[in-house]
Amino acid sequence: MQGCVVGSKLRFWLTLVSGMLECLCFAGVVFGFASLVFVLKEDGFFSELCISNLEINSIFHKQFTLLDVQDEQFSLVFTIASFLNNLLSLVNGFLFDRFGTFMTRLLAIFVYTTGTLLVAFSNPAELSLMLFPALSCIGVGGMLLLITNMQVGNLFPAHRSTIITIYNGAFDSSSAVFLLIKVLHEQGVSLRSSFLFLSICSIIHLMRTVLLMPKTHIPHPLPDSYTYGVNCGRANAYDVEQIDDRREVMMRVSLEGSETDTATKDNVRSFQSCVLSWFFLWHLVWLSIMQLRLYLFIGTLNPTLERLANNDPGLVSRYTNAFAMTQLCGVLCAPWNGFLLDRHKGKPRAAGETEQEADLRSSCLSLFLTSLQSLVFSVCVSIPVLPLQYLTFILQVLNRSFLYGGNAAFISIAFPACHFGKLYGLMMSLSAVFSLLQYPCFSLVKGPLGGDPFYVDVTLTLLTLTAFIHPTYIFVHSRNRARRRKKNFQPTDQKEA
């Protein structure tokens, strides 16, 4: 029996490390699109549209550059891929909550591999349009892999938020994979060979699904002698929904005031009540605004660098490489946010304060710093100075790591665990609808604004200020809860005295 316990602990660590590598090397590669665009342009993707537009322009005597046509198509590819990546998260969340880890990961592997094969067999001359479904499949499949991996934090309760943020940081850092493909392409390795290799790596995902992941879900809190995968001896059977229900019933959860507090003492909060809460609304606003700022920056990075570098290919390539290299730091930045969220763990709580209330109070600082990072990042983006982009790259990866890690961690803190997949998916889906504004913004810059994004950048910077409402609301809510708790416990304290 002791050997089984030791084996389970070893399996926990193998699951943790292999999950981080999976997120780091595969899950979020679509967000390295700026590096991939450089390769796609060299291979001539969408060049046929340039030729046809030149003929039209010669007839009507209009002045458009070849790059304008290509940039618009590449921006549309990334817009659709990022939109579907988040929109389908709602479906992914329901699938994960309903069918469990095993079936969800099989679907993720299939979709991801389909995307990499579509890129591998696309043809610049005739099949450039295959990039639209290909990048979308890679993004959706990678998000599914991330969703199934974030539950690994339940295996290490004292560091749960830290692990969730690390996984999201690894997801962000995986965008550097397209930089590696760009460097290999410059050394003579074809785009097809690189994506065929990514397709073959799906065998690793399958092996990890069978050996190092549960069939259903990892419960929180973790029961004694919990095991999964290939077990030594008979495995314990766990009904994750019942475990989550008992946990929520035992906790005095209050997210919206005294009326909600009375209801949650007896029942687990319903999915509908979670969605209609102010916490969900302000968190959605917080996520959507900062995500739009990040997506627009990534989707327009290549034309922005070309404009600031006066179309110098060598200079554009150097800054593109610098941007991709900074993405590797995402996995290093993300734990800082996790430490902020978990900084109260192991410390005594206030009288009557539940674990969830302590977690919620601890999240205020994380949410505020993320909003502040986004504001400073947006200000730097608005300044059209090429050397300043190095600082912009650093702020971008820092803000992105805090944003997505903090998003997942907050949902796991503020709402019942049995609704995590659905709420996470709905949050990402609704924010995806808002992120569609990036394409109109791009068209506005290329059209009426004559390629100068200054006014769009200033508008987004002012819009970013609304993100501070969320941490402010959490702070006020936690303070009011503390006052009511102190008032309720004061008579008891005086009586004991």
C-alpha positions as CSV (number, residue, x, y, z in Angstrom):
1,M,0.0,0.0,0.0
2,Q,2.9,2.3,0.8
3,G,4.3,1.6,-2.7
4,C,1.0,2.7,-4.2
5,V,1.1,6.0,-2.3
6,V,4.6,6.7,-3.4
7,G,3.7,5.7,-7.0
8,S,0.7,8.1,-6.9
9,K,2.9,11.0,-5.7
10,L,5.4,10.3,-8.5
11,R,2.5,10.2,-11.0
12,F,1.3,13.6,-9.7
13,W,4.7,15.1,-10.4
14,L,4.9,13.4,-13.8
15,T,1.5,14.7,-14.7
16,L,2.5,18.3,-13.6
17,V,5.8,18.4,-15.5
18,S,4.4,16.7,-18.7
19,G,1.4,19.0,-18.7
20,M,3.6,22.1,-18.5
21,L,5.7,20.8,-21.4
22,E,2.6,20.1,-23.4
23,C,1.3,23.6,-22.9
24,L,4.7,25.1,-23.5
25,C,5.4,23.3,-26.8
26,F,1.9,22.9,-28.4
27,A,-1.1,24.5,-26.7
28,G,-0.8,28.2,-27.6
29,V,1.3,28.2,-30.7
30,V,-1.3,30.1,-32.7
31,F,-0.4,33.3,-30.8
32,G,3.0,33.2,-32.4
33,F,1.3,34.2,-35.6
34,A,3.5,37.2,-36.1
35,S,6.5,34.9,-36.7
36,L,4.6,32.6,-38.9
37,V,3.4,35.5,-41.1
38,F,7.0,36.2,-42.0
39,V,7.4,32.7,-43.3
40,L,4.0,32.7,-45.1
41,K,4.9,35.9,-46.9
42,E,8.2,34.5,-48.1
43,D,6.4,31.4,-49.4
44,G,3.9,33.5,-51.3
45,F,0.7,32.9,-49.5
46,F,-2.2,35.1,-50.7
47,S,0.1,36.4,-53.5
48,E,-2.5,35.6,-56.1
49,L,-4.7,38.2,-54.5
50,C,-2.0,40.8,-54.9
51,I,-1.7,40.1,-58.6
52,S,-5.5,40.4,-59.2
53,N,-5.6,43.6,-57.2
54,L,-2.8,45.1,-59.2
55,E,-4.8,44.5,-62.4
56,I,-7.9,46.1,-60.8
57,N,-5.9,49.1,-59.6
58,S,-4.3,49.6,-63.0
59,I,-7.8,49.9,-64.5
60,F,-9.2,52.3,-62.0
61,H,-5.9,54.1,-61.3
62,K,-6.0,53.4,-57.6
63,Q,-2.9,53.1,-55.4
64,F,-2.6,50.1,-53.2
65,T,0.5,48.2,-52.2
66,L,0.9,44.4,-52.4
67,L,1.5,44.3,-48.6
68,D,-1.8,46.0,-47.9
69,V,-3.7,43.1,-49.5
70,Q,-1.6,40.4,-47.8
71,D,-1.7,42.1,-44.4
72,E,-5.5,42.3,-44.6
73,Q,-5.8,38.6,-45.3
74,F,-3.3,37.6,-42.6
75,S,-5.1,39.8,-40.1
76,L,-8.4,38.2,-41.0
77,V,-6.8,34.7,-40.5
78,F,-5.6,35.6,-37.0
79,T,-8.9,37.3,-36.2
80,I,-11.0,34.3,-37.1
81,A,-8.6,31.9,-35.4
82,S,-8.5,33.8,-32.1
83,F,-12.3,34.4,-32.3
84,L,-13.1,30.7,-32.7
85,N,-10.4,29.8,-30.2
86,N,-12.4,31.6,-27.5
87,L,-15.9,31.2,-28.9
88,L,-15.7,27.4,-28.9
89,S,-14.4,27.4,-25.4
90,L,-18.0,27.4,-24.2
91,V,-18.6,24.2,-26.1
92,N,-15.3,22.9,-24.9
93,G,-16.2,23.7,-21.3
94,F,-19.5,21.8,-21.5
95,L,-17.8,18.8,-23.1
96,F,-15.2,18.8,-20.4
97,D,-17.7,19.0,-17.6
98,R,-20.0,16.4,-19.2
99,F,-17.7,13.8,-20.7
100,G,-14.5,14.2,-18.6
101,T,-10.8,14.4,-19.4
102,F,-10.3,11.3,-21.6
103,M,-12.9,12.1,-24.2
104,T,-12.2,15.8,-24.3
105,R,-8.5,15.2,-24.9
106,L,-9.2,12.8,-27.7
107,L,-11.2,15.5,-29.4
108,A,-8.5,18.0,-28.7
109,I,-5.8,15.8,-30.3
110,F,-7.9,15.2,-33.3
111,V,-8.7,18.8,-33.9
112,Y,-5.1,20.0,-33.3
113,T,-3.6,17.3,-35.6
114,T,-6.1,18.2,-38.3
115,G,-5.0,21.8,-38.1
116,T,-1.2,21.0,-38.4
117,L,-1.9,18.7,-41.3
118,L,-3.9,21.3,-43.2
119,V,-1.0,23.8,-42.9
120,A,1.5,21.1,-43.9
121,F,-0.4,20.3,-47.1
122,S,-1.5,23.8,-48.0
123,N,-0.2,25.3,-51.2
124,P,0.6,29.1,-51.6
125,A,-0.4,29.0,-55.3
126,E,-3.9,27.4,-54.9
127,L,-4.7,26.6,-51.3
128,S,-3.9,29.7,-49.3
129,L,-7.4,29.7,-48.0
130,M,-6.7,26.5,-46.1
131,L,-4.9,28.7,-43.5
132,F,-8.3,29.8,-42.2
133,P,-9.5,26.4,-41.0
134,A,-5.9,25.3,-40.2
135,L,-5.1,28.0,-37.7
136,S,-8.5,27.8,-36.2
137,C,-8.2,24.1,-35.6
138,I,-4.7,24.6,-34.0
139,G,-6.1,27.3,-31.7
140,V,-9.2,25.4,-30.7
141,G,-7.3,22.1,-30.1
142,G,-4.7,23.9,-28.1
143,M,-7.3,25.6,-25.9
144,L,-8.9,22.2,-25.2
145,L,-5.5,20.8,-24.1
146,L,-5.1,23.8,-21.7
147,I,-8.6,23.3,-20.2
148,T,-7.9,19.7,-19.4
149,N,-4.5,20.5,-17.9
150,M,-5.6,23.3,-15.5
151,Q,-7.2,20.8,-13.2
152,V,-3.8,19.4,-12.4
153,G,-3.5,22.2,-9.9
154,N,-6.0,20.3,-7.8
155,L,-3.3,17.7,-7.1
156,F,-1.3,20.3,-5.2
157,P,-3.9,22.2,-3.1
158,A,-1.4,24.5,-1.4
159,H,-0.2,25.8,-4.8
160,R,-3.3,25.4,-6.8
161,S,-3.5,29.0,-8.2
162,T,0.3,29.0,-8.8
163,I,0.1,25.9,-11.0
164,I,-2.9,27.3,-12.9
165,T,-1.0,30.5,-13.7
166,I,2.1,28.5,-14.6
167,Y,0.1,26.5,-17.1
168,N,-1.4,29.6,-18.6
169,G,2.1,31.1,-18.8
170,A,3.4,28.0,-20.6
171,F,0.4,28.4,-23.0
172,D,1.5,31.9,-23.7
173,S,5.2,31.0,-24.1
174,S,4.3,28.3,-26.7
175,S,3.8,31.0,-29.2
176,A,7.7,31.0,-29.5
177,V,7.3,27.7,-31.4
178,F,6.5,29.6,-34.6
179,L,9.7,31.6,-34.1
180,L,11.6,28.2,-34.1
181,I,9.7,27.4,-37.3
182,K,10.8,30.8,-38.8
183,V,14.4,30.2,-37.9
184,L,14.4,26.7,-39.3
185,H,12.8,28.0,-42.5
186,E,15.6,30.5,-42.9
187,Q,18.0,27.5,-42.6
188,G,16.2,25.6,-45.4
189,V,13.7,23.5,-43.5
190,S,10.3,23.7,-45.3
191,L,7.1,24.8,-43.7
192,R,5.6,21.3,-44.5
193,S,8.3,19.4,-42.7
194,S,7.9,21.5,-39.5
195,F,4.1,21.0,-39.4
196,L,4.4,17.3,-40.2
197,F,6.6,17.0,-37.1
198,L,4.0,18.8,-35.0
199,S,1.5,16.3,-36.3
200,I,3.6,13.3,-35.4
201,C,4.0,14.7,-31.9
202,S,0.3,13.9,-31.3
203,I,1.4,10.4,-30.4
204,I,2.9,12.0,-27.2
205,H,-0.4,13.6,-26.4
206,L,-2.2,10.2,-26.8
207,M,0.3,8.5,-24.5
208,R,-0.1,11.1,-21.8
209,T,-3.9,10.9,-22.0
210,V,-3.8,7.2,-21.3
211,L,-1.0,7.1,-18.7
212,L,-1.0,10.4,-16.9
213,M,-4.5,11.8,-17.0
214,P,-7.8,10.8,-15.3
215,K,-10.8,9.6,-17.3
216,T,-13.2,12.0,-15.6
217,H,-11.9,14.9,-13.5
218,I,-9.4,15.6,-10.7
219,P,-11.6,16.5,-7.6
220,H,-11.0,19.5,-5.3
221,P,-10.2,19.1,-2.5
222,L,-8.3,16.0,-3.2
223,P,-9.5,12.8,-1.4
224,D,-7.1,10.6,0.5
225,S,-5.3,8.0,-1.6
226,Y,-6.6,9.5,-4.8
227,T,-5.2,7.8,-7.9
228,Y,-5.8,7.6,-11.6
229,G,-4.2,6.3,-14.8
230,V,-2.6,2.8,-14.6
231,N,-3.0,1.9,-10.9
232,C,-1.3,-0.6,-8.7
233,G,-4.2,-2.5,-7.3
234,R,-7.8,-1.5,-7.3
235,A,-8.5,2.2,-7.9
236,N,-10.8,4.1,-5.7
237,A,-13.9,5.3,-7.4
238,Y,-14.7,9.0,-7.0
239,D,-17.8,10.9,-8.0
240,V,-16.3,14.3,-8.7
241,E,-19.7,16.0,-8.9
242,Q,-20.7,14.7,-5.4
243,I,-17.3,15.7,-4.0
244,D,-17.7,19.3,-5.3
245,D,-21.3,19.4,-4.1
246,R,-20.3,18.4,-0.5
247,R,-17.5,21.0,-0.6
248,E,-19.8,23.8,-1.7
249,V,-22.5,22.9,0.9
250,M,-19.9,23.0,3.7
251,M,-18.6,26.4,2.7
252,R,-20.5,29.6,3.6
253,V,-20.1,31.1,0.2
254,S,-21.3,34.6,-0.5
255,L,-20.5,36.5,-3.7
256,E,-23.4,39.0,-3.9
257,G,-24.6,39.8,-0.4
258,S,-26.8,38.4,2.3
259,E,-29.5,37.0,0.1
260,T,-27.0,34.9,-1.8
261,D,-25.4,33.9,1.4
262,T,-28.6,32.4,2.8
263,A,-29.1,30.4,-0.4
264,T,-25.6,29.0,-0.7
265,K,-25.5,27.7,2.8
266,D,-28.0,25.0,1.8
267,N,-27.3,24.5,-1.9
268,V,-24.6,24.7,-4.5
269,R,-24.9,27.9,-6.6
270,S,-26.6,27.2,-9.9
271,F,-24.8,27.9,-13.2
272,Q,-27.4,30.5,-14.0
273,S,-26.9,32.4,-10.7
274,C,-23.1,32.4,-11.4
275,V,-23.6,33.9,-14.9
276,L,-26.0,36.5,-13.7
277,S,-23.7,37.7,-10.8
278,W,-21.8,41.0,-10.8
279,F,-18.6,39.1,-10.3
280,F,-19.1,37.4,-13.7
281,L,-20.1,40.6,-15.4
282,W,-17.2,42.7,-14.2
283,H,-14.7,39.9,-14.8
284,L,-16.0,39.6,-18.4
285,V,-15.5,43.3,-19.0
286,W,-12.0,43.1,-17.4
287,L,-11.0,40.2,-19.6
288,S,-12.6,41.4,-22.9
289,I,-11.0,44.9,-22.9
290,M,-7.5,43.7,-22.2
291,Q,-7.8,40.8,-24.5
292,L,-8.9,43.1,-27.4
293,R,-5.8,45.3,-26.8
294,L,-3.5,42.2,-26.9
295,Y,-5.1,40.6,-29.9
296,L,-5.0,43.8,-32.0
297,F,-1.3,44.2,-31.1
298,I,-0.4,40.7,-32.1
299,G,-2.6,40.6,-35.2
300,T,-1.1,43.9,-36.6
301,L,2.5,43.5,-35.3
302,N,4.0,42.7,-38.7
303,P,2.5,45.7,-40.6
304,T,3.2,48.0,-37.6
305,L,6.9,47.0,-37.6
306,E,7.1,47.5,-41.4
307,R,5.7,51.0,-41.0
308,L,8.1,51.9,-38.1
309,A,11.1,50.3,-39.9
310,N,10.3,51.9,-43.2
311,N,9.8,48.5,-44.8
312,D,13.4,47.3,-44.0
313,P,13.1,43.5,-44.1
314,G,16.2,42.9,-42.0
315,L,15.0,45.3,-39.3
316,V,11.5,43.8,-39.3
317,S,12.9,40.3,-39.0
318,R,15.1,41.4,-36.1
319,Y,12.2,42.9,-34.2
320,T,9.9,39.9,-35.0
321,N,12.5,37.6,-33.5
322,A,12.8,39.8,-30.4
323,F,9.0,39.7,-30.0
324,A,8.9,35.9,-30.3
325,M,11.8,35.5,-27.9
326,T,10.1,37.5,-25.2
327,Q,7.1,35.1,-25.5
328,L,9.3,32.4,-24.0
329,C,9.3,34.5,-20.8
330,G,5.6,33.9,-20.3
331,V,6.2,30.8,-18.3
332,L,8.6,32.7,-16.1
333,C,6.2,35.7,-15.5
334,A,3.1,33.6,-14.8
335,P,4.2,32.2,-11.4
336,W,4.5,35.7,-10.0
337,N,0.8,36.1,-10.3
338,G,0.3,32.7,-8.8
339,F,2.4,33.7,-5.8
340,L,0.2,36.8,-5.3
341,L,-2.9,34.6,-5.4
342,D,-1.5,32.0,-3.0
343,R,0.4,34.3,-0.7
344,H,-2.2,33.8,2.1
345,K,-2.0,30.0,2.1
346,G,-0.7,28.6,5.3
347,K,-1.5,31.7,7.2
348,P,-4.3,31.9,9.9
349,R,-7.6,33.4,8.6
350,A,-9.8,35.9,10.3
351,A,-12.5,34.6,12.6
352,G,-15.3,33.2,10.6
353,E,-13.6,33.7,7.2
354,T,-13.9,30.8,4.8
355,E,-11.1,29.6,2.5
356,Q,-13.0,30.9,-0.5
357,E,-13.4,34.4,1.0
358,A,-9.6,34.4,1.8
359,D,-8.8,33.5,-1.8
360,L,-11.2,36.1,-3.1
361,R,-9.6,38.8,-0.9
362,S,-6.1,37.8,-2.1
363,S,-7.2,38.1,-5.7
364,C,-7.7,41.9,-5.5
365,L,-4.0,42.7,-5.8
366,S,-3.6,40.4,-8.8
367,L,-6.5,41.9,-10.7
368,F,-5.3,45.4,-10.0
369,L,-1.7,44.8,-11.2
370,T,-3.0,43.1,-14.3
371,S,-5.2,46.2,-15.1
372,L,-2.2,48.5,-14.4
373,Q,0.1,46.5,-16.7
374,S,-2.5,46.7,-19.5
375,L,-2.7,50.4,-19.2
376,V,1.1,51.0,-19.3
377,F,1.3,48.5,-22.2
378,S,-1.4,50.3,-24.2
379,V,0.4,53.7,-23.6
380,C,3.6,52.3,-25.0
381,V,1.9,50.8,-28.0
382,S,0.5,54.3,-28.7
383,I,4.0,55.8,-29.0
384,P,5.3,55.3,-32.6
385,V,9.0,54.8,-31.7
386,L,10.7,51.7,-33.0
387,P,13.2,51.1,-30.2
388,L,10.4,51.5,-27.6
389,Q,8.8,48.3,-29.0
390,Y,11.3,46.2,-27.0
391,L,9.7,47.5,-23.8
392,T,6.3,47.0,-25.4
393,F,7.2,43.3,-26.1
394,I,8.1,42.8,-22.4
395,L,5.0,44.5,-21.1
396,Q,2.9,42.5,-23.6
397,V,4.1,39.1,-22.4
398,L,3.9,40.1,-18.7
399,N,0.4,41.4,-19.1
400,R,-0.8,38.4,-21.1
401,S,0.7,36.0,-18.6
402,F,-1.1,37.7,-15.7
403,L,-4.3,38.1,-17.7
404,Y,-5.0,34.5,-18.7
405,G,-3.5,32.9,-15.6
406,G,-5.5,35.3,-13.4
407,N,-8.7,34.7,-15.4
408,A,-8.6,31.0,-14.9
409,A,-7.6,31.3,-11.2
410,F,-10.3,33.8,-10.4
411,I,-13.0,31.6,-11.9
412,S,-11.8,28.7,-9.9
413,I,-11.9,30.8,-6.8
414,A,-15.1,32.8,-7.2
415,F,-17.4,30.0,-8.5
416,P,-18.2,26.4,-7.7
417,A,-15.7,23.9,-9.0
418,C,-18.5,21.8,-10.7
419,H,-19.2,24.7,-13.1
420,F,-15.5,25.6,-13.9
421,G,-15.4,24.2,-17.4
422,K,-18.8,25.8,-18.4
423,L,-18.0,29.2,-16.8
424,Y,-14.5,29.3,-18.2
425,G,-15.8,28.4,-21.6
426,L,-18.6,31.0,-21.5
427,M,-16.2,33.7,-20.3
428,M,-13.8,33.0,-23.2
429,S,-16.7,32.8,-25.7
430,L,-18.3,36.1,-24.8
431,S,-14.9,37.8,-24.7
432,A,-14.3,36.4,-28.2
433,V,-17.3,38.3,-29.5
434,F,-15.8,41.5,-28.2
435,S,-12.4,40.6,-29.7
436,L,-14.0,40.7,-33.2
437,L,-13.6,44.5,-33.0
438,Q,-9.9,44.0,-33.9
439,Y,-10.7,43.5,-37.6
440,P,-12.8,46.7,-37.9
441,C,-10.0,48.5,-36.0
442,F,-7.5,47.2,-38.5
443,S,-9.7,48.2,-41.5
444,L,-10.1,51.7,-39.9
445,V,-6.4,52.1,-39.6
446,K,-5.7,50.9,-43.2
447,G,-8.5,52.9,-44.7
448,P,-9.7,56.3,-43.3
449,L,-6.7,56.8,-41.0
450,G,-4.1,56.2,-43.8
451,G,-2.1,53.5,-41.9
452,D,-1.7,55.6,-38.7
453,P,-3.1,53.7,-35.7
454,F,-2.6,56.6,-33.2
455,Y,-6.3,57.5,-32.7
456,V,-7.3,53.8,-32.4
457,D,-4.5,53.2,-29.8
458,V,-5.5,56.3,-27.7
459,T,-9.2,55.1,-27.8
460,L,-8.2,51.6,-26.6
461,T,-6.0,53.2,-23.9
462,L,-8.9,55.1,-22.5
463,L,-11.1,52.1,-22.7
464,T,-8.5,50.1,-20.6
465,L,-9.3,52.4,-17.7
466,T,-12.7,50.6,-17.2
467,A,-10.8,47.4,-16.4
468,F,-10.0,48.9,-12.9
469,I,-13.7,48.6,-12.0
470,H,-13.3,44.9,-11.4
471,P,-10.6,44.9,-8.7
472,T,-12.3,47.9,-7.1
473,Y,-15.6,45.9,-6.9
474,I,-13.8,42.9,-5.4
475,F,-12.0,45.1,-2.9
476,V,-15.2,46.8,-1.7
477,H,-17.1,43.5,-1.6
478,S,-14.3,41.8,0.5
479,R,-14.1,44.8,2.9
480,N,-17.9,44.8,3.4
481,R,-17.8,41.1,4.1
482,A,-15.1,41.6,6.6
483,R,-17.0,44.3,8.4
484,R,-20.2,42.2,8.6
485,R,-18.2,39.2,9.8
486,K,-16.5,41.3,12.5
487,K,-19.9,42.6,13.6
488,N,-21.4,39.1,13.8
489,F,-18.5,37.8,15.8
490,Q,-18.1,40.7,18.1
491,P,-20.9,39.8,20.5
492,T,-19.5,36.3,20.9
493,D,-16.0,37.7,21.6
494,Q,-17.4,40.0,24.3
495,K,-19.4,37.2,25.8
496,E,-16.3,35.0,26.1
497,A,-14.4,37.9,27.6
